Amino acid sequence: MNMKVILNKDISPLGEEGDVRDVAKGYARNFLLPRGIAFRYTEKTARLFESRREEIAERKELKRQDATGVKDRLQALELSITMPAGANGKLYGAVTGQTIMDELAKQGFQIERKRIEIPGNSIKSIGRYKFTIKLYGNTTAELFINIAAQETKPVSREAPARGRRRYMSEGHREKASETKDVSGENVVPAAETAIGEQVAVAPEATE
């Protein structure tokens, strides 16, 4: 069963302040009435809103003017978003109303997500798309958004270290340290040059 109510506040998409609506009883009792968004329609509440008709009409006109100004500012924008995508242009994810709401917030616009209408509810490929924002009453703004693929950096492959040369140099150095002459004396270890080669260093002459 339904209940007739008078809206005390604007609530999308139900209506504006002063509008009379038939709504589900559960919706009215659990949400609209406790929050003061609407009053049960009676002769008393009808007279109350009738006495406030001019005041309500003035507020509505101001809201329409504000919405028109916001519309002009919004339609001067063209949003751009860069997202990871595959080679076929498919996004690794999707652009939703929440995504656009966040982008608009960066531009200084506080727009409710439920007011943003995207074809198909989300965008899943790169490209240029048009979407709509419901502002107030019949005032809507149409915007475009460019979605580009995020560039991926190629994986750098460093040249292999010259382990062989170092290994050979260390091997030679170890071998040289273990080498003995025929008299049983240790030979002076080889000295390594700047380019990794080895030269033998002769023992000092004795008098």
PyMOL CGO cylinders between C-alpha atoms (Angstrom):
from pymol import cmd
from pymol.cgo import CYLINDER

trace = [
    CYLINDER, 0.00, 0.00, 0.00, 1.04, 3.57, -0.62, 0.3, 1, 1, 1, 1, 1, 1,
    CYLINDER, 1.04, 3.57, -0.62, 1.03, 6.72, 1.47, 0.3, 1, 1, 1, 1, 1, 1,
    CYLINDER, 1.03, 6.72, 1.47, 0.53, 10.28, 0.24, 0.3, 1, 1, 1, 1, 1, 1,
    CYLINDER, 0.53, 10.28, 0.24, 3.21, 12.68, 1.43, 0.3, 1, 1, 1, 1, 1, 1,
    CYLINDER, 3.21, 12.68, 1.43, 4.35, 16.27, 0.88, 0.3, 1, 1, 1, 1, 1, 1,
    CYLINDER, 4.35, 16.27, 0.88, 8.07, 16.69, 0.31, 0.3, 1, 1, 1, 1, 1, 1,
    CYLINDER, 8.07, 16.69, 0.31, 9.74, 19.06, 2.74, 0.3, 1, 1, 1, 1, 1, 1,
    CYLINDER, 9.74, 19.06, 2.74, 13.08, 18.87, 0.90, 0.3, 1, 1, 1, 1, 1, 1,
    CYLINDER, 13.08, 18.87, 0.90, 14.31, 18.17, -2.59, 0.3, 1, 1, 1, 1, 1, 1,
    CYLINDER, 14.31, 18.17, -2.59, 15.16, 14.51, -3.08, 0.3, 1, 1, 1, 1, 1, 1,
    CYLINDER, 15.16, 14.51, -3.08, 16.21, 13.06, -6.40, 0.3, 1, 1, 1, 1, 1, 1,
    CYLINDER, 16.21, 13.06, -6.40, 14.55, 11.48, -8.26, 0.3, 1, 1, 1, 1, 1, 1,
    CYLINDER, 14.55, 11.48, -8.26, 11.35, 11.71, -6.19, 0.3, 1, 1, 1, 1, 1, 1,
    CYLINDER, 11.35, 11.71, -6.19, 10.71, 15.43, -6.47, 0.3, 1, 1, 1, 1, 1, 1,
    CYLINDER, 10.71, 15.43, -6.47, 11.18, 18.92, -5.07, 0.3, 1, 1, 1, 1, 1, 1,
    CYLINDER, 11.18, 18.92, -5.07, 10.08, 20.75, -1.94, 0.3, 1, 1, 1, 1, 1, 1,
    CYLINDER, 10.08, 20.75, -1.94, 6.27, 21.15, -1.85, 0.3, 1, 1, 1, 1, 1, 1,
    CYLINDER, 6.27, 21.15, -1.85, 5.56, 18.32, -4.29, 0.3, 1, 1, 1, 1, 1, 1,
    CYLINDER, 5.56, 18.32, -4.29, 2.86, 15.79, -3.35, 0.3, 1, 1, 1, 1, 1, 1,
    CYLINDER, 2.86, 15.79, -3.35, 3.81, 12.17, -4.00, 0.3, 1, 1, 1, 1, 1, 1,
    CYLINDER, 3.81, 12.17, -4.00, 2.46, 8.67, -3.44, 0.3, 1, 1, 1, 1, 1, 1,
    CYLINDER, 2.46, 8.67, -3.44, 5.16, 6.45, -2.00, 0.3, 1, 1, 1, 1, 1, 1,
    CYLINDER, 5.16, 6.45, -2.00, 5.38, 3.02, -0.42, 0.3, 1, 1, 1, 1, 1, 1,
    CYLINDER, 5.38, 3.02, -0.42, 4.40, 3.07, 3.27, 0.3, 1, 1, 1, 1, 1, 1,
    CYLINDER, 4.40, 3.07, 3.27, 7.62, 1.38, 4.31, 0.3, 1, 1, 1, 1, 1, 1,
    CYLINDER, 7.62, 1.38, 4.31, 9.69, 3.97, 2.43, 0.3, 1, 1, 1, 1, 1, 1,
    CYLINDER, 9.69, 3.97, 2.43, 7.75, 6.80, 4.05, 0.3, 1, 1, 1, 1, 1, 1,
    CYLINDER, 7.75, 6.80, 4.05, 7.80, 5.42, 7.60, 0.3, 1, 1, 1, 1, 1, 1,
    CYLINDER, 7.80, 5.42, 7.60, 11.39, 4.17, 7.59, 0.3, 1, 1, 1, 1, 1, 1,
    CYLINDER, 11.39, 4.17, 7.59, 13.10, 6.90, 5.62, 0.3, 1, 1, 1, 1, 1, 1,
    CYLINDER, 13.10, 6.90, 5.62, 11.17, 10.01, 4.53, 0.3, 1, 1, 1, 1, 1, 1,
    CYLINDER, 11.17, 10.01, 4.53, 9.20, 10.82, 7.69, 0.3, 1, 1, 1, 1, 1, 1,
    CYLINDER, 9.20, 10.82, 7.69, 11.90, 10.14, 10.35, 0.3, 1, 1, 1, 1, 1, 1,
    CYLINDER, 11.90, 10.14, 10.35, 14.42, 12.28, 8.44, 0.3, 1, 1, 1, 1, 1, 1,
    CYLINDER, 14.42, 12.28, 8.44, 12.02, 15.20, 7.93, 0.3, 1, 1, 1, 1, 1, 1,
    CYLINDER, 12.02, 15.20, 7.93, 12.29, 14.85, 4.16, 0.3, 1, 1, 1, 1, 1, 1,
    CYLINDER, 12.29, 14.85, 4.16, 8.51, 14.62, 3.88, 0.3, 1, 1, 1, 1, 1, 1,
    CYLINDER, 8.51, 14.62, 3.88, 5.31, 14.95, 5.93, 0.3, 1, 1, 1, 1, 1, 1,
    CYLINDER, 5.31, 14.95, 5.93, 2.23, 12.80, 5.76, 0.3, 1, 1, 1, 1, 1, 1,
    CYLINDER, 2.23, 12.80, 5.76, -0.33, 14.52, 3.53, 0.3, 1, 1, 1, 1, 1, 1,
    CYLINDER, -0.33, 14.52, 3.53, -3.23, 15.85, 5.62, 0.3, 1, 1, 1, 1, 1, 1,
    CYLINDER, -3.23, 15.85, 5.62, -5.44, 18.92, 5.46, 0.3, 1, 1, 1, 1, 1, 1,
    CYLINDER, -5.44, 18.92, 5.46, -3.23, 20.56, 8.09, 0.3, 1, 1, 1, 1, 1, 1,
    CYLINDER, -3.23, 20.56, 8.09, 0.06, 19.93, 6.28, 0.3, 1, 1, 1, 1, 1, 1,
    CYLINDER, 0.06, 19.93, 6.28, -1.54, 20.91, 2.97, 0.3, 1, 1, 1, 1, 1, 1,
    CYLINDER, -1.54, 20.91, 2.97, -2.54, 24.32, 4.42, 0.3, 1, 1, 1, 1, 1, 1,
    CYLINDER, -2.54, 24.32, 4.42, 0.94, 24.75, 5.89, 0.3, 1, 1, 1, 1, 1, 1,
    CYLINDER, 0.94, 24.75, 5.89, 2.63, 24.26, 2.54, 0.3, 1, 1, 1, 1, 1, 1,
    CYLINDER, 2.63, 24.26, 2.54, 0.04, 26.41, 0.79, 0.3, 1, 1, 1, 1, 1, 1,
    CYLINDER, 0.04, 26.41, 0.79, 0.97, 29.30, 3.09, 0.3, 1, 1, 1, 1, 1, 1,
    CYLINDER, 0.97, 29.30, 3.09, 4.62, 28.78, 2.16, 0.3, 1, 1, 1, 1, 1, 1,
    CYLINDER, 4.62, 28.78, 2.16, 4.00, 28.58, -1.58, 0.3, 1, 1, 1, 1, 1, 1,
    CYLINDER, 4.00, 28.58, -1.58, 5.67, 31.91, -2.49, 0.3, 1, 1, 1, 1, 1, 1,
    CYLINDER, 5.67, 31.91, -2.49, 8.65, 31.22, -0.26, 0.3, 1, 1, 1, 1, 1, 1,
    CYLINDER, 8.65, 31.22, -0.26, 9.11, 27.78, -1.82, 0.3, 1, 1, 1, 1, 1, 1,
    CYLINDER, 9.11, 27.78, -1.82, 8.74, 29.20, -5.34, 0.3, 1, 1, 1, 1, 1, 1,
    CYLINDER, 8.74, 29.20, -5.34, 11.49, 31.77, -4.66, 0.3, 1, 1, 1, 1, 1, 1,
    CYLINDER, 11.49, 31.77, -4.66, 13.85, 29.08, -3.42, 0.3, 1, 1, 1, 1, 1, 1,
    CYLINDER, 13.85, 29.08, -3.42, 13.17, 26.95, -6.47, 0.3, 1, 1, 1, 1, 1, 1,
    CYLINDER, 13.17, 26.95, -6.47, 13.95, 29.84, -8.79, 0.3, 1, 1, 1, 1, 1, 1,
    CYLINDER, 13.95, 29.84, -8.79, 17.27, 30.50, -7.05, 0.3, 1, 1, 1, 1, 1, 1,
    CYLINDER, 17.27, 30.50, -7.05, 18.15, 26.81, -7.34, 0.3, 1, 1, 1, 1, 1, 1,
    CYLINDER, 18.15, 26.81, -7.34, 17.36, 26.84, -11.07, 0.3, 1, 1, 1, 1, 1, 1,
    CYLINDER, 17.36, 26.84, -11.07, 19.58, 29.89, -11.58, 0.3, 1, 1, 1, 1, 1, 1,
    CYLINDER, 19.58, 29.89, -11.58, 22.41, 28.26, -9.66, 0.3, 1, 1, 1, 1, 1, 1,
    CYLINDER, 22.41, 28.26, -9.66, 22.00, 25.07, -11.68, 0.3, 1, 1, 1, 1, 1, 1,
    CYLINDER, 22.00, 25.07, -11.68, 22.20, 27.03, -14.94, 0.3, 1, 1, 1, 1, 1, 1,
    CYLINDER, 22.20, 27.03, -14.94, 25.45, 28.65, -13.82, 0.3, 1, 1, 1, 1, 1, 1,
    CYLINDER, 25.45, 28.65, -13.82, 26.92, 25.30, -12.82, 0.3, 1, 1, 1, 1, 1, 1,
    CYLINDER, 26.92, 25.30, -12.82, 25.81, 23.81, -16.15, 0.3, 1, 1, 1, 1, 1, 1,
    CYLINDER, 25.81, 23.81, -16.15, 27.70, 26.46, -18.11, 0.3, 1, 1, 1, 1, 1, 1,
    CYLINDER, 27.70, 26.46, -18.11, 30.86, 25.89, -16.08, 0.3, 1, 1, 1, 1, 1, 1,
    CYLINDER, 30.86, 25.89, -16.08, 30.63, 22.11, -16.37, 0.3, 1, 1, 1, 1, 1, 1,
    CYLINDER, 30.63, 22.11, -16.37, 30.08, 22.11, -20.13, 0.3, 1, 1, 1, 1, 1, 1,
    CYLINDER, 30.08, 22.11, -20.13, 33.22, 24.20, -20.57, 0.3, 1, 1, 1, 1, 1, 1,
    CYLINDER, 33.22, 24.20, -20.57, 35.20, 21.23, -19.22, 0.3, 1, 1, 1, 1, 1, 1,
    CYLINDER, 35.20, 21.23, -19.22, 36.47, 18.16, -21.03, 0.3, 1, 1, 1, 1, 1, 1,
    CYLINDER, 36.47, 18.16, -21.03, 37.76, 15.58, -18.60, 0.3, 1, 1, 1, 1, 1, 1,
    CYLINDER, 37.76, 15.58, -18.60, 40.71, 13.31, -19.31, 0.3, 1, 1, 1, 1, 1, 1,
    CYLINDER, 40.71, 13.31, -19.31, 41.59, 10.10, -17.49, 0.3, 1, 1, 1, 1, 1, 1,
    CYLINDER, 41.59, 10.10, -17.49, 44.56, 7.79, -18.09, 0.3, 1, 1, 1, 1, 1, 1,
    CYLINDER, 44.56, 7.79, -18.09, 44.13, 4.16, -17.09, 0.3, 1, 1, 1, 1, 1, 1,
    CYLINDER, 44.13, 4.16, -17.09, 45.97, 0.88, -17.67, 0.3, 1, 1, 1, 1, 1, 1,
    CYLINDER, 45.97, 0.88, -17.67, 44.64, -0.89, -20.76, 0.3, 1, 1, 1, 1, 1, 1,
    CYLINDER, 44.64, -0.89, -20.76, 45.45, -3.85, -22.96, 0.3, 1, 1, 1, 1, 1, 1,
    CYLINDER, 45.45, -3.85, -22.96, 46.67, -3.75, -26.56, 0.3, 1, 1, 1, 1, 1, 1,
    CYLINDER, 46.67, -3.75, -26.56, 43.04, -4.04, -27.75, 0.3, 1, 1, 1, 1, 1, 1,
    CYLINDER, 43.04, -4.04, -27.75, 42.03, -0.87, -25.84, 0.3, 1, 1, 1, 1, 1, 1,
    CYLINDER, 42.03, -0.87, -25.84, 40.15, -2.70, -23.11, 0.3, 1, 1, 1, 1, 1, 1,
    CYLINDER, 40.15, -2.70, -23.11, 40.65, -1.13, -19.70, 0.3, 1, 1, 1, 1, 1, 1,
    CYLINDER, 40.65, -1.13, -19.70, 41.99, -3.11, -16.77, 0.3, 1, 1, 1, 1, 1, 1,
    CYLINDER, 41.99, -3.11, -16.77, 38.99, -1.96, -14.77, 0.3, 1, 1, 1, 1, 1, 1,
    CYLINDER, 38.99, -1.96, -14.77, 36.21, 0.51, -15.60, 0.3, 1, 1, 1, 1, 1, 1,
    CYLINDER, 36.21, 0.51, -15.60, 35.32, 4.20, -15.44, 0.3, 1, 1, 1, 1, 1, 1,
    CYLINDER, 35.32, 4.20, -15.44, 32.22, 4.59, -13.24, 0.3, 1, 1, 1, 1, 1, 1,
    CYLINDER, 32.22, 4.59, -13.24, 30.16, 7.40, -11.79, 0.3, 1, 1, 1, 1, 1, 1,
    CYLINDER, 30.16, 7.40, -11.79, 32.45, 7.35, -8.77, 0.3, 1, 1, 1, 1, 1, 1,
    CYLINDER, 32.45, 7.35, -8.77, 35.50, 7.81, -11.02, 0.3, 1, 1, 1, 1, 1, 1,
    CYLINDER, 35.50, 7.81, -11.02, 33.94, 10.83, -12.71, 0.3, 1, 1, 1, 1, 1, 1,
    CYLINDER, 33.94, 10.83, -12.71, 32.72, 12.26, -9.40, 0.3, 1, 1, 1, 1, 1, 1,
    CYLINDER, 32.72, 12.26, -9.40, 36.31, 12.14, -8.10, 0.3, 1, 1, 1, 1, 1, 1,
    CYLINDER, 36.31, 12.14, -8.10, 37.63, 13.85, -11.25, 0.3, 1, 1, 1, 1, 1, 1,
    CYLINDER, 37.63, 13.85, -11.25, 34.99, 16.60, -10.99, 0.3, 1, 1, 1, 1, 1, 1,
    CYLINDER, 34.99, 16.60, -10.99, 35.92, 17.14, -7.33, 0.3, 1, 1, 1, 1, 1, 1,
    CYLINDER, 35.92, 17.14, -7.33, 39.49, 17.88, -8.46, 0.3, 1, 1, 1, 1, 1, 1,
    CYLINDER, 39.49, 17.88, -8.46, 38.00, 20.64, -10.63, 0.3, 1, 1, 1, 1, 1, 1,
    CYLINDER, 38.00, 20.64, -10.63, 36.06, 22.10, -7.69, 0.3, 1, 1, 1, 1, 1, 1,
    CYLINDER, 36.06, 22.10, -7.69, 32.63, 20.58, -8.43, 0.3, 1, 1, 1, 1, 1, 1,
    CYLINDER, 32.63, 20.58, -8.43, 30.77, 18.69, -5.70, 0.3, 1, 1, 1, 1, 1, 1,
    CYLINDER, 30.77, 18.69, -5.70, 28.41, 16.47, -7.69, 0.3, 1, 1, 1, 1, 1, 1,
    CYLINDER, 28.41, 16.47, -7.69, 26.58, 13.49, -6.19, 0.3, 1, 1, 1, 1, 1, 1,
    CYLINDER, 26.58, 13.49, -6.19, 27.42, 10.19, -7.87, 0.3, 1, 1, 1, 1, 1, 1,
    CYLINDER, 27.42, 10.19, -7.87, 23.74, 9.36, -8.41, 0.3, 1, 1, 1, 1, 1, 1,
    CYLINDER, 23.74, 9.36, -8.41, 23.38, 12.49, -10.58, 0.3, 1, 1, 1, 1, 1, 1,
    CYLINDER, 23.38, 12.49, -10.58, 26.00, 11.24, -13.06, 0.3, 1, 1, 1, 1, 1, 1,
    CYLINDER, 26.00, 11.24, -13.06, 24.59, 9.14, -15.89, 0.3, 1, 1, 1, 1, 1, 1,
    CYLINDER, 24.59, 9.14, -15.89, 27.01, 7.09, -18.00, 0.3, 1, 1, 1, 1, 1, 1,
    CYLINDER, 27.01, 7.09, -18.00, 25.83, 5.04, -21.00, 0.3, 1, 1, 1, 1, 1, 1,
    CYLINDER, 25.83, 5.04, -21.00, 25.85, 1.42, -19.87, 0.3, 1, 1, 1, 1, 1, 1,
    CYLINDER, 25.85, 1.42, -19.87, 26.64, 2.56, -16.28, 0.3, 1, 1, 1, 1, 1, 1,
    CYLINDER, 26.64, 2.56, -16.28, 30.39, 2.21, -16.88, 0.3, 1, 1, 1, 1, 1, 1,
    CYLINDER, 30.39, 2.21, -16.88, 33.08, 2.65, -19.55, 0.3, 1, 1, 1, 1, 1, 1,
    CYLINDER, 33.08, 2.65, -19.55, 35.43, -0.26, -20.25, 0.3, 1, 1, 1, 1, 1, 1,
    CYLINDER, 35.43, -0.26, -20.25, 37.46, 0.86, -23.30, 0.3, 1, 1, 1, 1, 1, 1,
    CYLINDER, 37.46, 0.86, -23.30, 39.64, 3.80, -24.23, 0.3, 1, 1, 1, 1, 1, 1,
    CYLINDER, 39.64, 3.80, -24.23, 38.01, 6.55, -26.30, 0.3, 1, 1, 1, 1, 1, 1,
    CYLINDER, 38.01, 6.55, -26.30, 35.92, 9.71, -26.06, 0.3, 1, 1, 1, 1, 1, 1,
    CYLINDER, 35.92, 9.71, -26.06, 32.52, 9.44, -24.36, 0.3, 1, 1, 1, 1, 1, 1,
    CYLINDER, 32.52, 9.44, -24.36, 29.61, 11.72, -23.54, 0.3, 1, 1, 1, 1, 1, 1,
    CYLINDER, 29.61, 11.72, -23.54, 27.83, 11.56, -20.20, 0.3, 1, 1, 1, 1, 1, 1,
    CYLINDER, 27.83, 11.56, -20.20, 25.07, 13.55, -18.47, 0.3, 1, 1, 1, 1, 1, 1,
    CYLINDER, 25.07, 13.55, -18.47, 24.77, 15.21, -15.08, 0.3, 1, 1, 1, 1, 1, 1,
    CYLINDER, 24.77, 15.21, -15.08, 21.33, 15.97, -13.66, 0.3, 1, 1, 1, 1, 1, 1,
    CYLINDER, 21.33, 15.97, -13.66, 21.57, 19.25, -11.79, 0.3, 1, 1, 1, 1, 1, 1,
    CYLINDER, 21.57, 19.25, -11.79, 18.17, 20.57, -10.73, 0.3, 1, 1, 1, 1, 1, 1,
    CYLINDER, 18.17, 20.57, -10.73, 14.70, 19.95, -12.11, 0.3, 1, 1, 1, 1, 1, 1,
    CYLINDER, 14.70, 19.95, -12.11, 15.01, 19.67, -15.87, 0.3, 1, 1, 1, 1, 1, 1,
    CYLINDER, 15.01, 19.67, -15.87, 18.46, 21.27, -15.96, 0.3, 1, 1, 1, 1, 1, 1,
    CYLINDER, 18.46, 21.27, -15.96, 21.15, 18.85, -17.12, 0.3, 1, 1, 1, 1, 1, 1,
    CYLINDER, 21.15, 18.85, -17.12, 24.73, 19.23, -18.30, 0.3, 1, 1, 1, 1, 1, 1,
    CYLINDER, 24.73, 19.23, -18.30, 26.36, 17.15, -21.03, 0.3, 1, 1, 1, 1, 1, 1,
    CYLINDER, 26.36, 17.15, -21.03, 30.11, 16.59, -20.79, 0.3, 1, 1, 1, 1, 1, 1,
    CYLINDER, 30.11, 16.59, -20.79, 32.80, 14.65, -22.63, 0.3, 1, 1, 1, 1, 1, 1,
    CYLINDER, 32.80, 14.65, -22.63, 35.52, 12.51, -21.14, 0.3, 1, 1, 1, 1, 1, 1,
    CYLINDER, 35.52, 12.51, -21.14, 38.65, 11.27, -22.91, 0.3, 1, 1, 1, 1, 1, 1,
    CYLINDER, 38.65, 11.27, -22.91, 40.00, 7.97, -21.67, 0.3, 1, 1, 1, 1, 1, 1,
    CYLINDER, 40.00, 7.97, -21.67, 43.55, 7.15, -22.72, 0.3, 1, 1, 1, 1, 1, 1,
    CYLINDER, 43.55, 7.15, -22.72, 45.73, 4.10, -22.18, 0.3, 1, 1, 1, 1, 1, 1,
    CYLINDER, 45.73, 4.10, -22.18, 48.50, 4.46, -19.66, 0.3, 1, 1, 1, 1, 1, 1,
    CYLINDER, 48.50, 4.46, -19.66, 51.97, 4.08, -21.21, 0.3, 1, 1, 1, 1, 1, 1,
    CYLINDER, 51.97, 4.08, -21.21, 53.92, 1.14, -19.90, 0.3, 1, 1, 1, 1, 1, 1,
    CYLINDER, 53.92, 1.14, -19.90, 57.67, 1.48, -19.46, 0.3, 1, 1, 1, 1, 1, 1,
    CYLINDER, 57.67, 1.48, -19.46, 59.75, -1.28, -21.09, 0.3, 1, 1, 1, 1, 1, 1,
    CYLINDER, 59.75, -1.28, -21.09, 61.50, -3.58, -18.65, 0.3, 1, 1, 1, 1, 1, 1,
    CYLINDER, 61.50, -3.58, -18.65, 65.20, -2.70, -18.63, 0.3, 1, 1, 1, 1, 1, 1,
    CYLINDER, 65.20, -2.70, -18.63, 67.60, -5.61, -19.02, 0.3, 1, 1, 1, 1, 1, 1,
    CYLINDER, 67.60, -5.61, -19.02, 71.04, -4.86, -17.69, 0.3, 1, 1, 1, 1, 1, 1,
    CYLINDER, 71.04, -4.86, -17.69, 74.06, -6.38, -19.44, 0.3, 1, 1, 1, 1, 1, 1,
    CYLINDER, 74.06, -6.38, -19.44, 75.40, -9.40, -17.55, 0.3, 1, 1, 1, 1, 1, 1,
    CYLINDER, 75.40, -9.40, -17.55, 78.27, -8.60, -15.24, 0.3, 1, 1, 1, 1, 1, 1,
    CYLINDER, 78.27, -8.60, -15.24, 81.70, -9.62, -16.36, 0.3, 1, 1, 1, 1, 1, 1,
    CYLINDER, 81.70, -9.62, -16.36, 81.79, -12.49, -13.92, 0.3, 1, 1, 1, 1, 1, 1,
    CYLINDER, 81.79, -12.49, -13.92, 84.06, -14.56, -16.11, 0.3, 1, 1, 1, 1, 1, 1,
    CYLINDER, 84.06, -14.56, -16.11, 86.82, -11.99, -16.09, 0.3, 1, 1, 1, 1, 1, 1,
    CYLINDER, 86.82, -11.99, -16.09, 86.50, -11.47, -12.36, 0.3, 1, 1, 1, 1, 1, 1,
    CYLINDER, 86.50, -11.47, -12.36, 86.46, -15.21, -11.81, 0.3, 1, 1, 1, 1, 1, 1,
    CYLINDER, 86.46, -15.21, -11.81, 89.50, -15.76, -13.94, 0.3, 1, 1, 1, 1, 1, 1,
    CYLINDER, 89.50, -15.76, -13.94, 91.34, -12.89, -12.31, 0.3, 1, 1, 1, 1, 1, 1,
    CYLINDER, 91.34, -12.89, -12.31, 90.56, -14.17, -8.85, 0.3, 1, 1, 1, 1, 1, 1,
    CYLINDER, 90.56, -14.17, -8.85, 91.51, -17.70, -9.94, 0.3, 1, 1, 1, 1, 1, 1,
    CYLINDER, 91.51, -17.70, -9.94, 94.79, -16.53, -11.30, 0.3, 1, 1, 1, 1, 1, 1,
    CYLINDER, 94.79, -16.53, -11.30, 95.43, -14.51, -8.18, 0.3, 1, 1, 1, 1, 1, 1,
    CYLINDER, 95.43, -14.51, -8.18, 94.71, -17.54, -5.96, 0.3, 1, 1, 1, 1, 1, 1,
    CYLINDER, 94.71, -17.54, -5.96, 96.90, -19.76, -8.13, 0.3, 1, 1, 1, 1, 1, 1,
    CYLINDER, 96.90, -19.76, -8.13, 99.71, -17.25, -8.07, 0.3, 1, 1, 1, 1, 1, 1,
    CYLINDER, 99.71, -17.25, -8.07, 99.60, -17.02, -4.29, 0.3, 1, 1, 1, 1, 1, 1,
    CYLINDER, 99.60, -17.02, -4.29, 100.04, -20.78, -4.03, 0.3, 1, 1, 1, 1, 1, 1,
    CYLINDER, 100.04, -20.78, -4.03, 102.91, -21.03, -6.54, 0.3, 1, 1, 1, 1, 1, 1,
    CYLINDER, 102.91, -21.03, -6.54, 106.40, -21.75, -5.18, 0.3, 1, 1, 1, 1, 1, 1,
    CYLINDER, 106.40, -21.75, -5.18, 109.76, -21.57, -6.88, 0.3, 1, 1, 1, 1, 1, 1,
    CYLINDER, 109.76, -21.57, -6.88, 112.15, -24.51, -7.05, 0.3, 1, 1, 1, 1, 1, 1,
    CYLINDER, 112.15, -24.51, -7.05, 113.83, -23.46, -3.81, 0.3, 1, 1, 1, 1, 1, 1,
    CYLINDER, 113.83, -23.46, -3.81, 110.60, -23.81, -1.89, 0.3, 1, 1, 1, 1, 1, 1,
    CYLINDER, 110.60, -23.81, -1.89, 110.21, -20.01, -1.44, 0.3, 1, 1, 1, 1, 1, 1,
    CYLINDER, 110.21, -20.01, -1.44, 106.88, -18.40, -2.19, 0.3, 1, 1, 1, 1, 1, 1,
    CYLINDER, 106.88, -18.40, -2.19, 106.84, -16.39, -5.38, 0.3, 1, 1, 1, 1, 1, 1,
    CYLINDER, 106.84, -16.39, -5.38, 105.74, -12.78, -4.90, 0.3, 1, 1, 1, 1, 1, 1,
    CYLINDER, 105.74, -12.78, -4.90, 102.02, -12.60, -5.88, 0.3, 1, 1, 1, 1, 1, 1,
    CYLINDER, 102.02, -12.60, -5.88, 101.23, -11.15, -9.25, 0.3, 1, 1, 1, 1, 1, 1,
    CYLINDER, 101.23, -11.15, -9.25, 100.01, -7.55, -9.37, 0.3, 1, 1, 1, 1, 1, 1,
    CYLINDER, 100.01, -7.55, -9.37, 96.79, -6.81, -11.20, 0.3, 1, 1, 1, 1, 1, 1,
    CYLINDER, 96.79, -6.81, -11.20, 96.72, -3.97, -13.71, 0.3, 1, 1, 1, 1, 1, 1,
    CYLINDER, 96.72, -3.97, -13.71, 93.87, -1.46, -14.06, 0.3, 1, 1, 1, 1, 1, 1,
    CYLINDER, 93.87, -1.46, -14.06, 92.23, -3.44, -16.84, 0.3, 1, 1, 1, 1, 1, 1,
    CYLINDER, 92.23, -3.44, -16.84, 92.25, -6.74, -14.90, 0.3, 1, 1, 1, 1, 1, 1,
    CYLINDER, 92.25, -6.74, -14.90, 95.34, -8.30, -16.49, 0.3, 1, 1, 1, 1, 1, 1,
    CYLINDER, 95.34, -8.30, -16.49, 98.17, -9.74, -14.38, 0.3, 1, 1, 1, 1, 1, 1,
    CYLINDER, 98.17, -9.74, -14.38, 101.88, -9.18, -14.59, 0.3, 1, 1, 1, 1, 1, 1,
    CYLINDER, 101.88, -9.18, -14.59, 104.57, -10.95, -12.64, 0.3, 1, 1, 1, 1, 1, 1,
    CYLINDER, 104.57, -10.95, -12.64, 106.54, -8.88, -10.16, 0.3, 1, 1, 1, 1, 1, 1,
    CYLINDER, 106.54, -8.88, -10.16, 110.15, -10.01, -9.85, 0.3, 1, 1, 1, 1, 1, 1,
    CYLINDER, 110.15, -10.01, -9.85, 111.60, -10.46, -6.34, 0.3, 1, 1, 1, 1, 1, 1,
    CYLINDER, 111.60, -10.46, -6.34, 113.99, -7.78, -5.17, 0.3, 1, 1, 1, 1, 1, 1,
    CYLINDER, 113.99, -7.78, -5.17, 117.64, -8.57, -5.72, 0.3, 1, 1, 1, 1, 1, 1,
    CYLINDER, 117.64, -8.57, -5.72, 119.69, -9.41, -2.66, 0.3, 1, 1, 1, 1, 1, 1,
    CYLINDER, 119.69, -9.41, -2.66, 123.22, -8.40, -2.09, 0.3, 1, 1, 1, 1, 1, 1,
]
cmd.load_cgo(trace, "trace")
